[in-house]
């Protein structure tokens, strides 16, 4: 059986993708959700949602990730948010979006893959529901004691990509009497 040159090139490209950890074709985003109070079910306005993408590089010792980009937004009065994503990606090593969700005085969801909100067998699966392609994310309001026991850190990405998160963290730490992060405009 003969393989024409076009088919051979396609097969070679696909083999190189799989060997390098590259995604042959992937559509990234949009990421949509609504954040609600876990007890009342009412929308929470002003929740910071930070999406972070990493380059994934295959090595002999396993995969290595390095920061690529980040986008942040806040929920509106209906608790809704949307992060556009990176769109159609062909032969890319940019992985799926990681998400961080934070509001002062509420529980924190941090740095998991967005897709894990759908399929994670852990605690998140029990809380998050889906309306078509929109995640409904309930956050529990924390007592002052619960807030003092937890620690939330800003992401290790450039500060200009997480201004809203730093501002919200400052609001939380100010309420707890803990030193604040420097805010940058």
Secondary structure, 3 states (H helix, E strand, C coil): CCCCHHHHHHHHHHHHHHHHCCEEEEEECCEEEEEEECCCCCECCCCEEEEEEEEEEEECCEEEEEEEEEEEEECCCCCEEEECCCEEEEEECECCCEEEEECCCECCEEEEECCHHHHCCCHHHHHCEEECCEEEEEECECCHHHHHHCCCCCCCCCHHHCHHHHHHHHHHHHHHCCCCCCCCC
